[in-house]
């Protein structure tokens, strides 16, 4: 019965998101109902568990959402994002509309632009290219999702995404953890995703392309080097901060309880990403400033709040689910399926929680809060490199997170003017099934050959 309550709450959350309900309001409601039906105190579950989980997520990761949204808005309003996207489309060939859109989204997200901003930026480009080539409109959301929601979010080493940042504190790793496995996972996602979209293009031949509305998507021309420089600076700056600048500083003050009684290894990954995004933002303001700097940065800061609190609300929902009796049943089942192997256990538990919360970062945060110390201890006893767990968990949470109640999916469909019924099926394949295949591949490789 306890497991059925969790499944019921998750089903209602997905159904509500499918129908267009706000997960910001729906998640706490269903968390309280699930706690009540499980015999847990409803109000305490809300104020002491839900709010603690949601608030903890905001405290930990507000800087990444804030900086990513501001950076993305500056890139968007200055015309830099559009310039980059069009340059990539010209390079790949506008007849290759799907690979062009995927690559444009990948470059932007790997450069540090928020995937929510990328979705807004890529839509006009994708729409224009799909009209030119006669491709069916319903494939646009899946094409954008493949480029923005998959391999650049969880797999590619050095990506400044929050999904790549969260495991660093638990495992004392860097954004470049297990680079070889990350590249393999990324290659699988990209290859299989493009293959699926190509197959679907053939099957849907004859379906209508997007409708012209007479609006121009052209922006003020910007030299390519000015558009590309801020994006290109983020990954090198992350590496420079992590490997050279921060280790050379005196950070003994971190041992003070005022600063969390921690050590540099636990925070330098997050600090590196924060510093790199700040540098990229400052560089963008210098070489490709938007017309109204204060208005643009202010709007970017405000735009960070909805995705931040949507994710935090889903984290709170998952935190409540994690204390229910049914979750212990699910956890025991996962332990049984993993056979005691910490790599398999990490992938299954984090993937399950990302599916429950509809958020890779949310599911990962809960998994590491609840299971982190256990995973670290098991990794030591089984002689498993923490970098392997970092990459496996990141990739594992980037699969089931993209269920219908995922905030990015809801936003993307809204931008494209489509419903779940019209376009979610292809999103499910490229952003759920294909990443799960990639995760299974690197789990098998990691168990066989270790981290590389």
URPEUR-V74300 format. One record per residue. N is the residue number from 1. RES is the residue in one letter. PSI is psi as a letter, one per 30 degrees, with the letter a starting at -180 (NA if undefined). NEAR is the number of other C-alpha atoms within 12 Angstrom. D_FIRST is the distance of its C-alpha to the first C-alpha in Angstrom with 2 decimals. Layout:
n:res:psi:near:d_first
N:RES:PSI:NEAR:D_FIRST
N:RES:PSI:NEAR:D_FIRST
This chain:
n:res:psi:near:d_first
1:X:e:16:0.00
2:X:e:25:3.80
3:X:e:25:5.47
4:X:e:20:5.03
5:X:e:26:6.37
6:X:e:39:8.97
7:X:e:26:9.86
8:X:e:25:10.32
9:X:e:35:12.46
10:X:e:37:14.34
11:X:e:25:15.00
12:X:e:26:16.37
13:X:e:40:18.41
14:X:e:34:19.91
15:X:e:25:20.60
16:X:e:26:22.22
17:X:e:34:24.33
18:X:e:29:25.32
19:X:f:18:26.49
20:X:g:26:28.45
21:X:l:22:26.57
22:X:k:28:27.36
23:X:f:42:24.78
24:X:e:32:26.70
25:X:e:23:25.41
26:X:e:30:22.15
27:X:e:45:20.66
28:X:e:39:20.97
29:X:e:30:19.73
30:X:e:39:16.44
31:X:e:49:16.14
32:X:e:36:16.71
33:X:e:30:14.31
34:X:e:43:11.42
35:X:e:37:12.74
36:X:e:25:13.11
37:X:f:25:9.68
38:X:f:27:8.51
39:X:g:20:11.42
40:X:l:24:13.96
41:X:k:21:17.41
42:X:e:24:17.76
43:X:e:21:21.50
44:X:e:19:21.62
45:X:e:34:19.02
46:X:e:33:21.37
47:X:e:21:24.72
48:X:f:21:24.14
49:X:e:32:21.71
50:X:e:36:21.90
51:X:e:30:25.66
52:X:e:26:26.35
53:X:e:39:24.82
54:X:e:38:26.56
55:X:e:29:29.76
56:X:e:26:29.93
57:X:e:36:29.83
58:X:e:31:32.62
59:X:e:18:34.67
60:X:e:27:34.50
61:X:g:35:35.09
62:X:e:28:36.91
63:X:e:30:40.23
64:X:e:40:39.12
65:X:e:44:37.86
66:X:e:36:40.99
67:X:e:39:43.50
68:X:e:48:41.96
69:X:e:39:42.00
70:X:e:40:45.54
71:X:e:53:46.79
72:X:e:49:45.32
73:X:e:47:46.81
74:X:e:45:50.22
75:X:e:51:50.12
76:X:e:41:49.20
77:X:f:36:51.76
78:X:f:34:54.57
79:X:g:32:54.21
80:X:e:40:53.51
81:X:e:53:50.14
82:X:e:42:51.71
83:X:e:33:54.75
84:X:e:41:52.67
85:X:e:47:50.54
86:X:e:38:53.69
87:X:e:27:55.51
88:X:e:30:52.72
89:X:e:30:52.73
90:X:e:21:56.49
91:X:e:18:56.23
92:X:e:20:53.70
93:X:k:20:55.34
94:X:f:27:54.25
95:X:f:21:53.93
96:X:i:26:51.09
97:X:e:40:49.03
98:X:e:48:45.57
99:X:e:36:46.59
100:X:e:35:48.63
101:X:e:49:45.76
102:X:e:45:43.41
103:X:e:39:46.11
104:X:e:44:46.94
105:X:e:47:43.33
106:X:e:43:43.10
107:X:e:40:46.34
108:X:e:51:45.31
109:X:e:47:41.87
110:X:f:44:43.25
111:X:f:45:45.98
112:X:f:54:43.60
113:X:k:54:43.25
114:X:k:48:39.83
115:X:f:44:38.00
116:X:e:43:37.70
117:X:e:39:41.50
118:X:e:48:41.96
119:X:e:46:40.10
120:X:e:36:42.53
121:X:e:42:45.47
122:X:f:50:44.70
123:X:e:39:44.07
124:X:e:33:47.78
125:X:e:42:48.91
126:X:e:49:46.40
127:X:e:39:47.26
128:X:e:35:50.97
129:X:e:36:50.69
130:X:e:36:48.49
131:X:e:25:51.04
132:X:e:23:53.90
133:X:f:23:52.38
134:X:g:30:50.77
135:X:k:34:47.26
136:X:k:35:44.36
137:X:e:39:43.01
138:X:f:36:39.36
139:X:f:48:39.69
140:X:e:46:40.74
141:X:e:51:37.29
142:X:e:49:36.29
143:X:e:53:39.72
144:X:e:54:39.41
145:X:e:58:35.86
146:X:e:55:37.15
147:X:e:42:39.93
148:X:f:49:38.17
149:X:f:55:34.45
150:X:c:58:34.62
151:X:e:52:37.23
152:X:f:45:39.05
153:X:e:48:35.91
154:X:f:54:34.45
155:X:e:50:36.81
156:X:k:40:40.48
157:X:k:38:41.86
158:X:f:45:43.16
159:X:k:51:41.26
160:X:g:50:41.06
161:X:l:52:37.62
162:X:e:46:35.11
163:X:f:47:32.78
164:X:f:52:35.59
165:X:e:46:36.32
166:X:e:44:33.02
167:X:f:49:32.88
168:X:e:41:36.47
169:X:e:32:35.87
170:X:e:38:33.30
171:X:g:36:35.33
172:X:h:30:38.83
173:X:a:35:39.50
174:X:l:40:41.45
175:X:f:50:40.86
176:X:g:40:42.60
177:X:k:38:40.14
178:X:i:37:40.25
179:X:e:29:42.56
180:X:e:26:43.06
181:X:e:39:39.39
182:X:e:45:39.00
183:X:e:30:41.90
184:X:e:33:40.54
185:X:e:43:37.13
186:X:e:41:39.01
187:X:e:28:41.28
188:X:e:33:38.48
189:X:e:45:36.81
190:X:e:36:40.17
191:X:e:26:41.42
192:X:e:27:38.45
193:X:e:41:37.84
194:X:e:34:41.48
195:X:e:23:41.46
196:X:e:30:38.57
197:X:e:39:40.30
198:X:e:25:43.56
199:X:e:16:42.05
200:X:e:29:40.49
201:X:e:30:43.85
202:X:e:16:45.50
203:X:e:14:42.94
204:X:g:19:43.06
205:X:k:18:46.88
206:X:f:14:48.26
207:X:l:19:45.48
208:X:k:19:46.99
209:X:l:24:47.41
210:X:l:29:46.79
211:X:k:22:49.05
212:X:k:18:51.96
213:X:g:11:52.03
214:X:f:9:55.38
215:X:k:11:54.07
216:X:k:12:55.37
217:X:g:24:53.13
218:X:k:20:56.17
219:X:l:23:56.46
220:X:k:19:59.43
221:X:k:21:60.50
222:X:k:28:59.86
223:X:k:20:61.41
224:X:e:23:58.94
225:X:e:20:59.62
226:X:e:27:58.79
227:X:e:40:55.53
228:X:f:33:54.53
229:X:e:30:55.66
230:X:e:41:52.91
231:X:e:44:50.19
232:X:f:31:51.99
233:X:f:33:52.30
234:X:e:40:48.65
235:X:e:36:47.79
236:X:e:31:51.14
237:X:e:34:50.88
238:X:e:39:47.39
239:X:e:30:48.85
240:X:e:27:51.97
241:X:e:31:50.12
242:X:e:35:47.72
243:X:f:23:50.33
244:X:e:15:53.53
245:X:e:21:53.60
246:X:e:26:50.74
247:X:f:21:51.45
248:X:f:14:55.05
249:X:l:15:54.26
250:X:j:12:54.15
251:X:g:20:50.55
252:X:f:18:50.80
253:X:f:15:49.88
254:X:f:19:46.23
255:X:f:16:46.09
256:X:k:12:46.61
257:X:f:11:43.48
258:X:e:9:44.54
259:X:g:14:43.74
260:X:g:14:40.51
261:X:h:15:42.12
262:X:a:20:41.48
263:X:l:23:43.68
264:X:e:31:44.99
265:X:f:25:42.97
266:X:f:26:39.77
267:X:f:33:41.07
268:X:f:39:43.83
269:X:e:42:41.68
270:X:e:40:40.42
271:X:e:35:43.93
272:X:e:42:45.42
273:X:e:45:43.36
274:X:e:36:44.09
275:X:e:32:47.77
276:X:e:42:47.92
277:X:e:43:46.38
278:X:e:33:48.74
279:X:e:31:51.67
280:X:e:39:50.73
281:X:e:39:50.48
282:X:e:26:53.83
283:X:e:26:55.43
284:X:e:40:54.22
285:X:f:32:55.71
286:X:e:19:59.00
287:X:f:25:59.45
288:X:i:36:57.53
289:X:k:29:57.24
290:X:l:31:55.81
291:X:e:18:58.16
292:X:j:17:56.60
293:X:e:24:55.27
294:X:e:17:54.01
295:X:e:17:52.42
296:X:e:26:50.75
297:X:e:32:49.39
298:X:e:20:48.22
299:X:e:24:46.40
300:X:e:34:44.88
301:X:e:28:43.65
302:X:e:22:42.10
303:X:f:27:40.48
304:X:f:33:38.56
305:X:e:28:36.59
306:X:e:25:34.34
307:X:e:38:33.04
308:X:e:40:32.81
309:X:f:35:30.75
310:X:e:39:28.60
311:X:e:46:27.75
312:X:e:43:27.40
313:X:e:45:24.98
314:X:e:53:22.79
315:X:e:47:23.22
316:X:e:47:22.09
317:X:e:51:18.92
318:X:e:53:18.28
319:X:e:45:19.26
320:X:e:47:16.62
321:X:e:53:13.90
322:X:f:41:15.56
323:X:f:33:15.10
324:X:l:36:11.38
325:X:e:25:9.58
326:X:f:28:7.74
327:X:e:32:11.36
328:X:e:20:12.61
329:X:e:20:10.56
330:X:e:27:12.14
331:X:e:29:15.36
332:X:e:19:15.60
333:X:e:19:15.23
334:X:e:26:17.97
335:X:e:23:20.11
336:X:e:17:19.95
337:X:e:19:21.00
338:X:f:19:23.76
339:X:g:15:25.30
340:X:f:21:26.17
341:X:k:26:28.33
342:X:e:40:28.30
343:X:e:44:29.39
344:X:e:35:26.57
345:X:e:36:24.00
346:X:e:48:25.55
347:X:e:45:25.51
348:X:e:42:21.90
349:X:e:44:20.47
350:X:e:51:22.83
351:X:e:43:22.42
352:X:e:41:18.63
353:X:e:49:19.15
354:X:e:45:22.01
355:X:e:42:19.94
356:X:e:49:17.31
357:X:f:57:20.28
358:X:g:45:22.60
359:X:k:48:25.26
360:X:e:51:26.90
361:X:e:56:28.40
362:X:e:52:25.31
363:X:e:53:23.02
364:X:e:54:25.89
365:X:e:47:26.49
366:X:e:46:23.00
367:X:e:44:22.97
368:X:e:37:26.40
369:X:e:30:25.73
370:X:e:28:22.73
371:X:f:31:23.93
372:X:e:31:27.63
373:X:e:19:29.20
374:X:e:20:27.25
375:X:e:37:28.34
376:X:e:32:31.89
377:X:e:18:32.05
378:X:e:23:30.76
379:X:e:29:33.27
380:X:e:17:36.05
381:X:f:15:35.19
382:X:g:17:34.91
383:X:h:20:37.97
384:X:k:29:36.29
385:X:k:30:38.12
386:X:f:37:36.13
387:X:e:36:37.67
388:X:e:47:35.73
389:X:e:51:32.38
390:X:e:50:33.62
391:X:e:56:34.39
392:X:e:54:31.36
393:X:e:57:28.94
394:X:e:61:31.05
395:X:e:57:31.04
396:X:e:55:27.36
397:X:f:54:26.35
398:X:g:56:28.82
399:X:d:53:26.90
400:X:f:44:23.38
401:X:f:46:24.54
402:X:h:50:26.50
403:X:l:41:23.70
404:X:f:43:24.59
405:X:g:43:23.56
406:X:k:53:26.01
407:X:e:41:28.74
408:X:e:41:31.56
409:X:e:43:30.56
410:X:e:37:30.54
411:X:e:35:33.88
412:X:e:38:35.43
413:X:e:38:34.67
414:X:e:23:36.08
415:X:e:25:39.22
416:X:f:34:39.74
417:X:h:22:39.20
418:X:l:24:36.57
419:X:l:24:33.11
420:X:e:32:30.06
421:X:e:18:30.79
422:X:e:21:34.33
423:X:f:32:34.01
424:X:f:33:30.53
425:X:e:27:30.54
426:X:e:38:33.38
427:X:e:45:31.98
428:X:e:36:28.82
429:X:e:33:31.07
430:X:f:45:33.44
431:X:f:51:31.13
432:X:d:41:27.83
433:X:e:29:28.63
434:X:e:39:32.04
435:X:e:47:31.05
436:X:e:41:28.32
437:X:e:30:31.16
438:X:e:42:33.33
439:X:e:46:30.76
440:X:e:30:30.36
441:X:e:29:34.17
442:X:f:42:34.78
443:X:e:38:32.09
444:X:e:23:33.96
445:X:e:25:37.30
446:X:e:34:36.29
447:X:e:26:35.15
448:X:e:14:38.35
449:X:f:17:40.89
450:X:a:25:39.47
451:X:k:28:39.95
452:X:NA:25:42.92
